[in-house]
C-alpha cells in the first residue's frame, strides 16, 4: 500500500487468502497481539483517500 501510494496509484484491488489477516485488519486487534503494529499501519494506510 505504501509503495502504491508513493507511486501515485490510487485505484487498487486487494486480495488475501488469509481469513485471519482479513479479520484482524477489519476488526482490529489488541495492542498486545504480535501483529498489532502492522495491523495498525495497514488500517492507517487504508484510511487514506483511495479511489
DSSP file (Angstrom, degrees, kcal/mol; ACC not computed):
  #  RESIDUE AA STRUCTURE BP1 BP2  ACC     N-H-->O    O-->H-N    N-H-->O    O-->H-N    TCO  KAPPA ALPHA  PHI   PSI    X-CA   Y-CA   Z-CA
    1    1 A X     >        0   0    0      0, 0.0     4,-2.5     0, 0.0     5,-0.2   0.000 360.0 360.0 360.0 -40.5    0.0    0.0    0.0
    2    2 A X  H  >  +     0   0    0      2,-0.2     4,-2.8     1,-0.2     5,-0.2   0.935 360.0  46.9 -63.5 -45.8    2.8    2.4    0.8
    3    3 A X  H  > S+     0   0    0      2,-0.2     4,-1.9     1,-0.2     6,-0.2   0.925 112.7  49.4 -62.4 -45.2    4.6    1.8   -2.5
    4    4 A X  H  4>S+     0   0    0      2,-0.2     5,-2.5     1,-0.2     4,-0.3   0.925 113.5  47.0 -60.0 -44.9    1.3    2.1   -4.5
    5    5 A X  H ><5S+     0   0    0     -4,-2.5     3,-1.6     1,-0.2    -2,-0.2   0.938 111.5  50.1 -62.3 -47.9    0.5    5.4   -2.7
    6    6 A X  H 3<5S+     0   0    0     -4,-2.8    -1,-0.2     1,-0.3    -2,-0.2   0.805 110.3  50.7 -63.2 -29.2    4.1    6.8   -3.2
    7    7 A X  T 3<5S-     0   0    0     -4,-1.9    -1,-0.3    -5,-0.2    -2,-0.2   0.439 119.9-109.4 -88.2  -0.5    3.9    6.0   -6.9
    8    8 A X  T < 5 +     0   0    0     -3,-1.6     2,-0.6    -4,-0.3    -3,-0.2   0.553  68.4 145.7  87.2   8.4    0.5    7.7   -7.2
    9    9 A X      < +     0   0    0     -5,-2.5    -1,-0.3    -6,-0.2    -2,-0.1  -0.710  12.9 165.1 -81.6 119.4   -1.6    4.6   -7.7
   10   10 A X        +     0   0    0     -2,-0.6    41,-2.7     1,-0.1     2,-0.6   0.485  54.6  72.1-114.9  -6.4   -5.0    5.3   -6.1
   11   11 A X        +     0   0    0     39,-0.2     2,-0.3    40,-0.2    -1,-0.1  -0.922  63.1 157.8-116.3 108.1   -7.1    2.5   -7.5
   12   12 A X        -     0   0    0     -2,-0.6     2,-0.5    -3,-0.1    38,-0.0  -0.912  33.9-152.3-129.3 152.6   -6.3   -0.9   -6.1
   13   13 A X        -     0   0    0     -2,-0.3     2,-0.4     2,-0.0    -2,-0.0  -0.994  21.9-162.2-121.0 121.6   -7.9   -4.3   -5.7
   14   14 A X        -     0   0    0     -2,-0.5     2,-0.3     2,-0.0    -2,-0.0  -0.852   8.4-176.7-108.4 140.0   -6.5   -6.2   -2.7
   15   15 A X        -     0   0    0     -2,-0.4     2,-0.3     2,-0.0    -2,-0.0  -0.949   2.5-175.6-130.8 152.5   -7.0   -9.9   -2.2
   16   16 A X        -     0   0    0     -2,-0.3    -2,-0.0     1,-0.0     3,-0.0  -0.996  24.7-158.0-146.3 145.5   -5.9  -12.2    0.6
   17   17 A X  S    S+     0   0    0     -2,-0.3     2,-0.6     1,-0.1    -1,-0.0   0.217  74.8  92.0-102.5  13.3   -6.1  -16.0    1.2
   18   18 A X     >  -     0   0    0      1,-0.2     4,-2.2     2,-0.0     5,-0.2  -0.905  50.2-174.2-114.8 108.2   -5.9  -15.5    5.0
   19   19 A X  H  > S+     0   0    0     -2,-0.6     4,-2.5     1,-0.2     5,-0.2   0.863  90.2  55.9 -63.5 -35.7   -9.1  -15.2    6.9
   20   20 A X  H  > S+     0   0    0      2,-0.2     4,-2.6     1,-0.2    -1,-0.2   0.938 108.3  46.1 -63.3 -46.9   -7.1  -14.4   10.0
   21   21 A X  H  > S+     0   0    0      1,-0.2     4,-2.6     2,-0.2     5,-0.2   0.930 113.8  48.1 -61.9 -46.2   -5.4  -11.5    8.4
   22   22 A X  H  X S+     0   0    0     -4,-2.2     4,-2.6     1,-0.2     5,-0.2   0.905 112.5  49.4 -62.6 -41.3   -8.6  -10.1    6.9
   23   23 A X  H  X S+     0   0    0     -4,-2.5     4,-3.0     2,-0.2     5,-0.3   0.924 111.9  47.6 -63.9 -45.3  -10.4  -10.4   10.2
   24   24 A X  H  X S+     0   0    0     -4,-2.6     4,-2.0     1,-0.2    -2,-0.2   0.915 115.3  45.3 -62.7 -42.4   -7.6   -8.7   12.1
   25   25 A X  H  < S+     0   0    0     -4,-2.6    -2,-0.2    -5,-0.2    -1,-0.2   0.898 118.4  42.9 -68.4 -39.9   -7.4   -5.8    9.6
   26   26 A X  H  < S+     0   0    0     -4,-2.6    -2,-0.2    -5,-0.2    -1,-0.2   0.888 129.1  25.4 -72.7 -40.2  -11.2   -5.5    9.5
   27   27 A X  H  < S-     0   0    0     -4,-3.0    -3,-0.2     1,-0.2    -2,-0.2   0.534 102.2-130.5-104.9  -9.1  -11.9   -5.8   13.2
   28   28 A X     <  -     0   0    0     -4,-2.0     2,-0.3    -5,-0.3    -1,-0.2  -0.153  18.6-118.9  79.3 176.3   -8.6   -4.6   14.7
   29   29 A X        -     0   0    0      7,-0.1    11,-0.0    -4,-0.1    -5,-0.0  -0.979  29.3 -82.1-151.4 160.0   -6.6   -6.5   17.4
   30   30 A X    >   -     0   0    0     -2,-0.3     3,-1.7     1,-0.1     6,-0.2  -0.243  40.1-115.7 -63.0 152.7   -5.4   -5.9   20.9
   31   31 A X  T 3  S+     0   0    0      1,-0.3     5,-0.1     5,-0.1     6,-0.1   0.786 115.4  59.0 -59.3 -27.7   -2.2   -3.9   21.4
   32   32 A X  T 3  S+     0   0    0      4,-0.1    -1,-0.3     3,-0.1     2,-0.1   0.591  79.6 110.5 -79.1 -10.5   -0.6   -7.0   22.9
   33   33 A X  S X  S-     0   0    0     -3,-1.7     3,-1.8     1,-0.1     4,-0.3  -0.399  77.0-126.0 -65.8 140.7   -1.2   -9.0   19.7
   34   34 A X  T 3  S+     0   0    0      1,-0.3     3,-0.2     2,-0.1     4,-0.2   0.742 110.5  45.3 -60.9 -22.6    2.1   -9.9   17.9
   35   35 A X  T 3> S+     0   0    0      1,-0.2     4,-2.5     2,-0.1    -1,-0.3   0.313  80.1 107.9-101.1   8.1    0.6   -8.4   14.7
   36   36 A X  H <> S+     0   0    0     -3,-1.8     4,-2.4     1,-0.2     5,-0.2   0.874  76.2  51.4 -57.2 -42.6   -0.8   -5.2   16.3
   37   37 A X  H  > S+     0   0    0     -4,-0.3     4,-2.1    -3,-0.2    -1,-0.2   0.928 113.9  42.2 -63.9 -45.9    1.8   -2.8   14.8
   38   38 A X  H  > S+     0   0    0      2,-0.2     4,-2.7     1,-0.2    -1,-0.2   0.874 113.0  53.7 -70.7 -36.0    1.4   -4.0   11.2
   39   39 A X  H  X S+     0   0    0     -4,-2.5     4,-2.4     2,-0.2    -2,-0.2   0.920 110.2  47.4 -63.0 -43.1   -2.4   -4.2   11.5
   40   40 A X  H  X S+     0   0    0     -4,-2.4     4,-2.4    -5,-0.2    -2,-0.2   0.900 111.6  50.8 -64.5 -40.5   -2.5   -0.5   12.7
   41   41 A X  H  X S+     0   0    0     -4,-2.1     4,-2.4     2,-0.2    -2,-0.2   0.935 110.9  48.3 -62.1 -46.1   -0.2    0.5    9.9
   42   42 A X  H  X S+     0   0    0     -4,-2.7     4,-2.6     1,-0.2    -2,-0.2   0.917 111.2  50.8 -60.4 -44.0   -2.4   -1.2    7.3
   43   43 A X  H  X S+     0   0    0     -4,-2.4     4,-1.2     2,-0.2    -1,-0.2   0.901 109.9  49.6 -62.7 -40.7   -5.5    0.5    8.8
   44   44 A X  H  < S+     0   0    0     -4,-2.4     3,-0.4     1,-0.2     4,-0.3   0.915 112.5  48.1 -63.3 -41.8   -3.9    3.9    8.7
   45   45 A X  H >< S+     0   0    0     -4,-2.4     3,-1.3     1,-0.2    -2,-0.2   0.895 109.1  53.1 -64.9 -39.5   -2.9    3.3    5.0
   46   46 A X  H 3< S+     0   0    0     -4,-2.6     4,-0.3     1,-0.3    -1,-0.2   0.732  99.8  63.6 -69.4 -21.1   -6.4    2.1    4.2
   47   47 A X  T 3< S+     0   0    0     -4,-1.2    -1,-0.3    -3,-0.4    -2,-0.2   0.558  82.3 105.4 -80.0  -7.2   -7.9    5.3    5.6
   48   48 A X  S <  S-     0   0    0     -3,-1.3     2,-2.2    -4,-0.3    -3,-0.0  -0.142  94.3 -84.5 -67.2 170.8   -6.1    7.4    3.0
   49   49 A X        +     0   0    0      2,-0.1    -1,-0.1     0, 0.0     2,-0.1  -0.458  65.0 164.1 -82.1  71.0   -8.1    8.9    0.1
   50   50 A X              0   0    0     -2,-2.2   -39,-0.2    -4,-0.3   -40,-0.1  -0.412 360.0 360.0 -78.6 162.8   -8.0    6.0   -2.2
   51   51 A X              0   0    0    -41,-2.7   -40,-0.2    -2,-0.1    -1,-0.1   0.451 360.0 360.0 -85.4 360.0  -10.4    5.9   -5.2
